Amino acid sequence: MTKRNEIAAVLFDMDGLMFDTESIAFKAWKYAGEQSGFPLPDALILQIAGNNLKGTQVLLENTMGTDFDFHYVRQFRLQYAAEYIEKYGVPIKKGLFELLDVLEQFAIPKAVATSTDRVRAENLLVKTNIFKRFNTVICGDEIENGKPAPEIFLVAADKLDTDPAQCIVLEDSEAGIRAAAAAQMRSFLVPDMKMPSDEVMKMVSHIFSDLSEVAAYFNGNYSSTASKI
């Protein structure tokens, strides 16, 4: 049975956790590299997940060299992603609405703590009609140190006036799991495109295949040999 009285708040990552946008981002960065004349290796693109804008820029510039024009390349990435969302809508991960309903049923505060910038984050949250379902939204361009630094989760906990030790972080990325551990918060992993390393997996409290399983956990009726205690 889930001890809900020990949970003060739940902090949500966004891309790859609530929305299936990491796969779009992967294709968008591939497209951007090809169109700009700076082909990006698949392994490098996978490392972008969980980084904010500044972290992504540092990663790509350090890897691609001094001739790499980050802002020029990123324009192609933004164009691809925007056109995809306009054509197909925001792809929502299984169980998202179910989980939000359960947390609201038990009056558990919720925050979004995403590495993406405020404009894009609000756009996606509004498009999917869930922006107002969160008590607060903290974005990557509003903090100094992005994931894997703990700052974004600590700011979210402070906004919710909660003890970090009583917060649950829902994440799909290695950077996010590291950030949760650094913030002294429990993390629930819902894997997306890339599983974290063995080292980072040791930091995870529970592993779930989708958000429906997380909802069942908070309802107190989830059990699986795959999850960790």
NORKAKA-V532814 format. One record per pair of residues at least 6 apart in sequence whose C-alpha atoms are under 8 Angstrom apart, sorted by the first residue. I is the first residue (numbers start at 1). J is the second residue. D is the distance in Angstrom with one decimal. If there is no record, write none. Layout:
i:I j:J d:D
i:I j:J d:D
This chain:
i:1 j:220 d:4.6
i:1 j:221 d:6.8
i:2 j:217 d:6.6
i:2 j:218 d:6.0
i:2 j:219 d:7.2
i:2 j:220 d:4.8
i:4 j:218 d:7.2
i:6 j:166 d:6.2
i:7 j:108 d:7.6
i:7 j:166 d:5.1
i:7 j:167 d:5.9
i:7 j:168 d:7.0
i:8 j:108 d:6.6
i:8 j:109 d:7.1
i:8 j:162 d:6.1
i:8 j:163 d:7.2
i:8 j:166 d:5.2
i:8 j:167 d:5.6
i:9 j:108 d:5.7
i:9 j:109 d:4.8
i:9 j:110 d:5.7
i:9 j:111 d:7.7
i:9 j:157 d:7.8
i:9 j:160 d:7.7
i:9 j:162 d:7.1
i:9 j:166 d:7.0
i:9 j:167 d:4.9
i:9 j:168 d:6.4
i:10 j:108 d:7.2
i:10 j:109 d:6.4
i:10 j:110 d:5.0
i:10 j:111 d:6.5
i:10 j:167 d:5.7
i:10 j:168 d:4.8
i:10 j:169 d:5.9
i:10 j:170 d:7.3
i:11 j:110 d:5.9
i:11 j:111 d:4.8
i:11 j:112 d:5.8
i:11 j:113 d:6.3
i:11 j:153 d:7.4
i:11 j:156 d:7.5
i:11 j:167 d:7.1
i:11 j:168 d:6.1
i:11 j:169 d:4.7
i:11 j:170 d:6.1
i:12 j:18 d:7.8
i:12 j:110 d:7.4
i:12 j:111 d:6.0
i:12 j:112 d:4.7
i:12 j:113 d:5.8
i:12 j:114 d:7.6
i:12 j:169 d:6.1
i:12 j:170 d:5.1
i:12 j:171 d:6.8
i:13 j:112 d:6.0
i:13 j:113 d:5.3
i:13 j:114 d:5.1
i:13 j:115 d:8.0
i:13 j:169 d:7.7
i:13 j:170 d:6.1
i:13 j:171 d:5.5
i:13 j:172 d:7.7
i:13 j:176 d:7.8
i:14 j:112 d:6.8
i:14 j:113 d:7.2
i:14 j:114 d:5.5
i:15 j:21 d:5.4
i:15 j:22 d:5.9
i:15 j:114 d:7.5
i:16 j:22 d:5.1
i:16 j:23 d:7.9
i:16 j:93 d:8.0
i:16 j:172 d:6.2
i:16 j:173 d:7.9
i:16 j:192 d:5.8
i:16 j:193 d:7.8
i:17 j:93 d:6.9
i:17 j:170 d:7.4
i:17 j:171 d:6.2
i:17 j:172 d:5.7
i:17 j:190 d:6.8
i:17 j:191 d:8.0
i:17 j:192 d:7.3
i:18 j:92 d:6.2
i:18 j:93 d:5.3
i:18 j:96 d:6.2
i:19 j:90 d:7.0
i:19 j:91 d:5.6
i:19 j:92 d:4.5
i:19 j:93 d:5.2
i:20 j:90 d:7.8
i:20 j:91 d:5.3
i:20 j:92 d:5.9
i:20 j:93 d:5.8
i:21 j:90 d:7.7
i:21 j:91 d:6.9
i:22 j:49 d:7.2
i:22 j:192 d:7.9
i:22 j:193 d:7.4
i:23 j:193 d:7.2
i:24 j:81 d:6.4
i:24 j:84 d:7.8
i:25 j:77 d:7.4
i:25 j:81 d:6.7
i:26 j:45 d:6.3
i:26 j:46 d:7.3
i:28 j:76 d:7.4
i:28 j:77 d:4.7
i:28 j:78 d:7.3
i:28 j:80 d:5.4
i:28 j:81 d:6.0
i:29 j:40 d:7.3
i:29 j:45 d:6.9
i:29 j:74 d:7.7
i:29 j:76 d:7.8
i:29 j:77 d:5.3
i:30 j:39 d:7.0
i:30 j:40 d:6.2
i:30 j:42 d:7.8
i:30 j:45 d:7.9
i:31 j:76 d:7.1
i:31 j:77 d:6.8
i:31 j:80 d:7.4
i:32 j:38 d:7.9
i:32 j:39 d:7.9
i:32 j:73 d:5.6
i:32 j:74 d:6.7
i:32 j:75 d:7.6
i:32 j:76 d:4.6
i:32 j:77 d:5.0
i:32 j:80 d:8.0
i:33 j:39 d:4.2
i:33 j:40 d:5.4
i:33 j:73 d:6.5
i:34 j:40 d:7.8
i:35 j:76 d:7.2
i:36 j:72 d:7.6
i:36 j:73 d:5.8
i:36 j:76 d:7.7
i:38 j:68 d:7.1
i:38 j:73 d:7.8
i:44 j:60 d:7.9
i:46 j:193 d:8.0
i:46 j:194 d:7.3
i:48 j:56 d:5.9
i:48 j:59 d:7.7
i:49 j:173 d:6.3
i:49 j:175 d:7.6
i:50 j:115 d:6.1
i:50 j:147 d:6.4
i:50 j:148 d:7.9
i:50 j:173 d:5.8
i:50 j:174 d:7.3
i:50 j:175 d:5.4
i:50 j:176 d:6.0
i:51 j:115 d:5.9
i:51 j:146 d:6.5
i:51 j:147 d:6.0
i:51 j:148 d:7.9
i:51 j:175 d:7.1
i:52 j:115 d:4.3
i:52 j:116 d:5.7
i:52 j:117 d:7.6
i:52 j:140 d:5.2
i:52 j:141 d:7.3
i:52 j:146 d:5.7
i:52 j:147 d:7.3
i:53 j:115 d:7.5
i:53 j:116 d:7.0
i:53 j:117 d:7.5
i:53 j:140 d:7.1
i:53 j:141 d:7.3
i:54 j:146 d:8.0
i:55 j:146 d:6.9
i:57 j:70 d:6.3
i:60 j:70 d:7.3
i:61 j:68 d:6.2
i:61 j:69 d:7.8
i:61 j:70 d:6.9
i:90 j:124 d:6.9
i:90 j:127 d:7.4
i:90 j:128 d:7.1
i:93 j:210 d:7.6
i:93 j:211 d:7.4
i:94 j:210 d:6.3
i:94 j:211 d:6.1
i:94 j:212 d:6.5
i:95 j:210 d:6.7
i:95 j:211 d:4.5
i:95 j:212 d:4.1
i:95 j:213 d:7.7
i:95 j:215 d:7.3
i:96 j:211 d:5.8
i:96 j:212 d:7.1
i:98 j:211 d:7.9
i:98 j:212 d:6.6
i:98 j:215 d:6.5
i:99 j:211 d:6.5
i:99 j:212 d:6.5
i:99 j:214 d:6.8
i:99 j:215 d:4.5
i:100 j:133 d:7.8
i:102 j:215 d:6.3
i:102 j:218 d:7.1
i:102 j:219 d:6.9
i:103 j:109 d:7.5
i:103 j:110 d:7.8
i:103 j:215 d:7.9
i:103 j:218 d:7.5
i:109 j:134 d:7.5
i:109 j:135 d:6.4
i:109 j:160 d:7.4
i:110 j:133 d:7.9
i:110 j:134 d:5.2
i:110 j:135 d:5.6
i:110 j:136 d:7.2
i:111 j:134 d:5.4
i:111 j:135 d:5.7
i:111 j:136 d:5.0
i:111 j:137 d:5.6
i:111 j:138 d:7.6
i:111 j:156 d:6.6
i:111 j:160 d:7.9
i:112 j:134 d:7.0
i:112 j:136 d:6.5
i:112 j:137 d:4.6
i:112 j:138 d:6.0
i:112 j:139 d:7.9
i:112 j:156 d:7.8
i:113 j:137 d:6.2
i:113 j:138 d:4.9
i:113 j:139 d:6.1
i:113 j:140 d:7.9
i:113 j:152 d:6.2
i:113 j:153 d:6.4
i:113 j:156 d:6.7
i:114 j:121 d:7.7
i:114 j:137 d:7.9
i:114 j:138 d:6.4
i:114 j:139 d:5.1
i:114 j:140 d:6.0
i:114 j:152 d:7.9
i:115 j:139 d:5.7
i:115 j:140 d:4.0
i:115 j:141 d:7.5
i:115 j:146 d:6.7
i:115 j:147 d:7.3
i:116 j:139 d:5.9
i:116 j:140 d:5.1
i:116 j:141 d:7.2
i:117 j:139 d:5.4
i:117 j:140 d:5.2
i:117 j:141 d:5.1
i:117 j:142 d:7.8
i:118 j:138 d:7.9
i:118 j:139 d:5.4
i:118 j:140 d:7.3
i:118 j:141 d:6.7
i:118 j:142 d:7.8
i:121 j:139 d:7.3
i:122 j:131 d:6.9
i:125 j:131 d:4.7
i:135 j:160 d:7.4
i:136 j:156 d:7.3
i:136 j:159 d:7.1
i:136 j:160 d:7.5
i:137 j:156 d:7.6
i:138 j:152 d:6.8
i:138 j:155 d:7.6
i:138 j:156 d:6.4
i:139 j:152 d:7.7
i:140 j:146 d:6.4
i:140 j:152 d:7.6
i:143 j:151 d:7.1
i:143 j:152 d:6.6
i:144 j:151 d:7.8
i:145 j:151 d:6.3
i:145 j:152 d:7.8
i:146 j:152 d:6.8
i:147 j:175 d:5.4
i:147 j:176 d:5.8
i:147 j:178 d:7.5
i:147 j:179 d:5.4
i:148 j:174 d:8.0
i:148 j:175 d:4.5
i:148 j:176 d:5.9
i:148 j:177 d:7.5
i:148 j:178 d:5.2
i:148 j:179 d:4.2
i:148 j:180 d:8.0
i:148 j:182 d:7.9
i:149 j:178 d:7.5
i:149 j:179 d:5.0
i:149 j:182 d:6.9
i:150 j:178 d:7.9
i:150 j:179 d:4.4
i:150 j:180 d:6.2
i:150 j:181 d:7.8
i:150 j:182 d:5.4
i:150 j:183 d:4.9
i:151 j:179 d:7.8
i:151 j:183 d:7.6
i:153 j:179 d:7.5
i:153 j:180 d:6.9
i:153 j:183 d:6.8
i:154 j:164 d:6.7
i:154 j:183 d:6.3
i:157 j:163 d:6.7
i:157 j:164 d:5.9
i:157 j:167 d:7.4
i:164 j:183 d:6.9
i:164 j:184 d:6.6
i:164 j:185 d:5.8
i:165 j:184 d:5.8
i:165 j:185 d:5.1
i:165 j:186 d:7.4
i:166 j:185 d:7.0
i:166 j:186 d:7.9
i:167 j:185 d:5.8
i:167 j:186 d:6.7
i:168 j:185 d:6.2
i:168 j:186 d:5.2
i:168 j:187 d:5.7
i:168 j:188 d:7.1
i:169 j:180 d:6.5
i:169 j:185 d:6.8
i:169 j:186 d:6.2
i:169 j:187 d:4.6
i:169 j:188 d:6.0
i:170 j:187 d:6.0
i:170 j:188 d:5.0
i:170 j:189 d:6.1
i:170 j:190 d:7.2
i:171 j:177 d:6.4
i:171 j:187 d:7.0
i:171 j:188 d:6.3
i:171 j:189 d:5.2
i:171 j:190 d:6.1
i:171 j:191 d:7.7
i:172 j:189 d:5.6
i:172 j:190 d:5.1
i:172 j:191 d:4.7
i:172 j:192 d:5.7
i:173 j:191 d:7.2
i:173 j:192 d:7.6
i:173 j:194 d:7.4
i:173 j:195 d:7.6
i:173 j:196 d:6.7
i:174 j:195 d:7.6
i:174 j:196 d:4.9
i:174 j:197 d:7.4
i:174 j:200 d:6.6
i:177 j:187 d:6.4
i:177 j:189 d:7.6
i:177 j:200 d:7.0
i:177 j:203 d:7.0
i:177 j:204 d:7.0
i:178 j:200 d:6.8
i:178 j:203 d:7.5
i:180 j:186 d:6.7
i:180 j:187 d:6.2
i:181 j:187 d:7.4
i:181 j:203 d:6.4
i:186 j:204 d:7.1
i:186 j:205 d:6.0
i:187 j:203 d:7.5
i:187 j:204 d:5.3
i:187 j:205 d:5.5
i:187 j:206 d:7.0
i:188 j:204 d:6.1
i:188 j:205 d:5.8
i:188 j:206 d:4.9
i:188 j:207 d:5.9
i:188 j:208 d:7.3
i:189 j:204 d:6.5
i:189 j:205 d:7.8
i:189 j:206 d:6.3
i:189 j:207 d:4.8
i:189 j:208 d:6.2
i:190 j:207 d:6.1
i:190 j:208 d:5.1
i:190 j:209 d:5.7
i:190 j:210 d:5.9
i:190 j:211 d:7.3
i:191 j:207 d:7.9
i:191 j:208 d:7.6
i:191 j:209 d:6.8
i:191 j:210 d:8.0
i:204 j:228 d:7.7
i:205 j:228 d:5.8
i:205 j:229 d:6.0
i:206 j:227 d:5.0
i:206 j:228 d:4.5
i:206 j:229 d:6.3
i:207 j:226 d:6.9
i:207 j:227 d:4.9
i:207 j:228 d:6.4
i:208 j:214 d:6.6
i:208 j:226 d:7.9
i:208 j:227 d:6.6
i:213 j:222 d:6.8
i:216 j:222 d:5.1
i:217 j:223 d:7.6
